[in-house]
Amino acid sequence: MEAHKGKIKIDYMSGLIELEGDQDFIREIYYDFSGKISECNLISTDNIIKKTLNNEFVDYDDEVEIGNLEEKQTKNIESSQMTELATKTSSVKENRPNRKKSSKSRQKQAYQLVDIDLSGNDKPESLRKFLEKNKITSEHQRVSFIIYYLTDTLGLPDITYNHLYTAYHYLDMKIPDVKVAVKNNKRRLKHIDEENGILILNRIGQNHVRFPKSDV
């Protein structure tokens, strides 16, 4: 029985090799070149074997052209996908709320001065002297003493953040963010309760001011 014959043409890096013979011989020659061809990613191994066994003429240049076309199509698809992703990302950024601006607007919240006399003209002592005679180590502790003075010494019914701001303004001190000072007081000392913006010195806070060595 006559063995099946086949042909193969390999133009590897512009070097032309044309072979014709039985299938076993074609396979042997082909596999010698298949490793280098695979590294260059130029042609499909399965396609060449299929054509060779069917006694078809394999034109390497045609395979390269097909491969290049497929590569271009793949790159075009990837480029389109990247463009679509960039467009979506840009749209999300444009629609995203500007959190930094809102944060800054909160920091710029203005407090108002309240018309109260803290100099102690008709009282036993001024706010400044009241604070000086007590050992105060932090701003969140200081607000406890200020609220106590405003409610106990001045007899004011409703203490707000504006009262604290006014007190710091009178003391001619660096004015902290009074809301932060109150928040730290609540978290660390638990001296202050708040109801609808009204600051109340609770039992623990009152005892701390009246009896500094006791937090009962």
Phi and psi in degrees as a GROMACS rama.xvg file:
@    title "Ramachandran Plot"
@    xaxis  label "Phi"
@    yaxis  label "Psi"
@TYPE xy
-77.4938  132.347  GLU-2
-69.2502  148.32  ALA-3
-68.4729  136.877  HIS-4
-106.978  161.561  LYS-5
-150.743  167.803  GLY-6
-126.762  152.448  LYS-7
-149.937  138.952  ILE-8
-125.384  122.638  LYS-9
-121.163  117.906  ILE-10
-108.375  73.5957  ASP-11
-84.6498  112.586  TYR-12
52.2101  47.6255  MET-13
70.3978  9.62778  SER-14
-99.3869  124.394  GLY-15
-99.2484  126.981  LEU-16
-130.478  123.147  ILE-17
-117.934  128.418  GLU-18
-130.606  148.111  LEU-19
-144.842  133.406  GLU-20
174.084  -167.835  GLY-21
-72.2038  166.838  ASP-22
-62.4931  -39.8247  GLN-23
-62.6363  -40.253  ASP-24
-66.5299  -41.7879  PHE-25
-63.245  -42.7282  ILE-26
-59.4705  -45.4771  ARG-27
-61.3232  -45.1222  GLU-28
-67.0031  -42.1026  ILE-29
-61.6212  -46.162  TYR-30
-65.5801  -22.4389  TYR-31
-64.4349  -31.4159  ASP-32
-100.321  -13.669  PHE-33
-62.6487  -34.9101  SER-34
-60.4947  -49.0653  GLY-35
-66.6747  -36.8776  LYS-36
-65.2856  -40.4562  ILE-37
-64.1273  -38.1354  SER-38
-61.9983  -37.2413  GLU-39
-78.9581  -11.1042  CYS-40
54.4187  45.6986  ASN-41
-99.7355  -36.1034  LEU-42
-135.168  165.14  ILE-43
-92.7467  120.78  SER-44
-59.7556  -44.6038  THR-45
-62.9357  -37.3293  ASP-46
-66.9554  -40.7308  ASN-47
-67.1588  -44.6889  ILE-48
-60.2784  -42.3625  ILE-49
-61.6308  -43.8653  LYS-50
-68.3827  -38.0168  LYS-51
-63.6708  -46.9954  THR-52
-68.2058  -25.3168  LEU-53
-89.7996  11.5582  ASN-54
60.4409  34.5086  ASN-55
-98.8529  150.345  GLU-56
-79.9464  123.381  PHE-57
-97.1043  110.189  VAL-58
-94.4276  109.942  ASP-59
-60.6736  -37.4561  TYR-60
-64.3224  -36.5737  ASP-61
-63.3983  -41.4345  ASP-62
-63.0853  -40.7582  GLU-63
-62.7125  -42.0325  VAL-64
-62.594  -42.1287  GLU-65
-63.4971  -43.052  ILE-66
-62.3581  -42.4107  GLY-67
-64.0869  -38.225  ASN-68
-63.2241  -45.3474  LEU-69
-62.0514  -39.6999  GLU-70
-63.0952  -42.4844  GLU-71
-63.1559  -42.4874  LYS-72
-61.9566  -41.3779  GLN-73
-62.2253  -44.0428  THR-74
-64.6416  -37.7832  LYS-75
-64.5908  -39.9693  ASN-76
-64.6394  -45.4463  ILE-77
-62.7208  -40.9296  GLU-78
-63.0281  -40.7108  SER-79
-64.0898  -41.7793  SER-80
-64.5247  -41.1449  GLN-81
-63.8845  -40.1393  MET-82
-63.5339  -42.4395  THR-83
-63.2156  -41.7307  GLU-84
-64.1882  -42.3765  LEU-85
-63.224  -38.5032  ALA-86
-64.823  -42.9657  THR-87
-64.9181  -41.9734  LYS-88
-62.6  -42.8468  THR-89
-62.8324  -39.67  SER-90
-65.3785  -40.3255  SER-91
-63.8851  -42.3888  VAL-92
-62.9398  -38.9044  LYS-93
-68.0525  -34.7264  GLU-94
-88.3007  -9.63823  ASN-95
-71.9288  133.804  ARG-96
-62.0276  143.315  PRO-97
-81.4729  93.1589  ASN-98
-69.2128  -33.3348  ARG-99
-63.4616  -40.9606  LYS-100
-64.9752  -42.4878  LYS-101
-65.174  -35.8519  SER-102
-64.401  -43.6289  SER-103
-65.1197  -36.4761  LYS-104
-65.5795  -33.3404  SER-105
-68.0819  -39.3665  ARG-106
-66.7937  -25.9231  GLN-107
-88.8613  10.891  LYS-108
-58.7879  126.331  GLN-109
-92.8747  140.051  ALA-110
-102.747  158.308  TYR-111
-114.011  145.264  GLN-112
-75.7093  137.822  LEU-113
-103.957  141.815  VAL-114
-80.7888  85.7677  ASP-115
-133.804  150.646  ILE-116
-96.8838  112.692  ASP-117
-106.452  5.61907  LEU-118
-82.3694  -10.4498  SER-119
75.0127  29.3282  GLY-120
-59.3458  -46.6025  ASN-121
-111.922  22.0575  ASP-122
-124.041  164.451  LYS-123
-57.0994  -36.0537  PRO-124
-157.95  159.473  GLU-125
-80.7129  167.442  SER-126
-62.0257  -40.0242  LEU-127
-60.1667  -47.2267  ARG-128
-66.7001  -36.2814  LYS-129
-62.0049  -41.9015  PHE-130
-73.7421  -35.5457  LEU-131
-65.4159  -29.192  GLU-132
-83.4745  -3.48148  LYS-133
-113.036  145.743  ASN-134
-85.7715  104.177  LYS-135
-113.11  127.759  ILE-136
-112.345  -7.16746  THR-137
-154.003  161.705  SER-138
-69.8414  -38.392  GLU-139
-68.881  -20.3947  HIS-140
-80.8054  -36.0647  GLN-141
-60.7985  -37.3304  ARG-142
-64.0327  -28.668  VAL-143
-62.8037  -44.8789  SER-144
-69.2365  -37.108  PHE-145
-64.9675  -46.136  ILE-146
-62.5226  -39.6673  ILE-147
-62.2269  -44.801  TYR-148
-62.1319  -43.3643  TYR-149
-65.4482  -37.0891  LEU-150
-87.5204  -42.1281  THR-151
-85.3486  -45.7916  ASP-152
-82.4057  -45.311  THR-153
-89.6645  -19.306  LEU-154
73.5992  26.5192  GLY-155
-75.4398  135.856  LEU-156
-78.7104  -44.8234  PRO-157
-120.839  114.5  ASP-158
-100.716  128.968  ILE-159
-119.537  178.012  THR-160
-63.5613  -28.8618  TYR-161
-65.5646  -33.917  ASN-162
-65.0068  -41.9729  HIS-163
-65.2526  -42.5049  LEU-164
-60.1939  -42.253  TYR-165
-63.9151  -39.1238  THR-166
-63.2606  -45.7261  ALA-167
-65.0745  -36.2305  TYR-168
-63.8126  -41.6344  HIS-169
-65.4105  -40.0334  TYR-170
-70.3309  -9.62607  LEU-171
56.8593  45.5897  ASP-172
-111.518  166.65  MET-173
-65.1485  121.139  LYS-174
-84.4209  118.815  ILE-175
-81.2161  175.713  PRO-176
-74.2824  104.581  ASP-177
-62.7559  -29.5763  VAL-178
-68.0457  -37.3489  LYS-179
-67.4395  -40.9562  VAL-180
-60.7728  -42.1308  ALA-181
-67.7187  -41.1111  VAL-182
-60.8851  -43.8552  LYS-183
-65.6206  -35.169  ASN-184
-62.5965  -45.9658  ASN-185
-61.4805  -40.5529  LYS-186
-76.792  -39.7088  ARG-187
-96.0978  -43.0054  ARG-188
-103.083  -26.8812  LEU-189
60.2249  39.9884  LYS-190
-91.8456  -21.6707  HIS-191
-119.139  135.76  ILE-192
-111.296  155.544  ASP-193
-135.156  132.392  GLU-194
-134.585  111.018  GLU-195
54.9453  40.8939  ASN-196
84.1393  -2.49118  GLY-197
-94.3638  127.204  ILE-198
-95.1361  127.609  LEU-199
-123.337  126.866  ILE-200
-81.7537  113.072  LEU-201
-78.6145  -175.304  ASN-202
-58.9257  -43.1743  ARG-203
-62.2083  -41.4668  ILE-204
-66.2634  -42.6115  GLY-205
-63.5961  -42.1142  GLN-206
-65.9704  -35.6343  ASN-207
-64.3677  -38.2828  HIS-208
-75.2833  -43.9061  VAL-209
-74.9925  -36.8895  ARG-210
-129.368  82.0323  PHE-211
-51.9189  -27.758  PRO-212
-86.2566  0.003823  LYS-213
-125.159  135.702  SER-214
-117.09  27.975  ASP-215
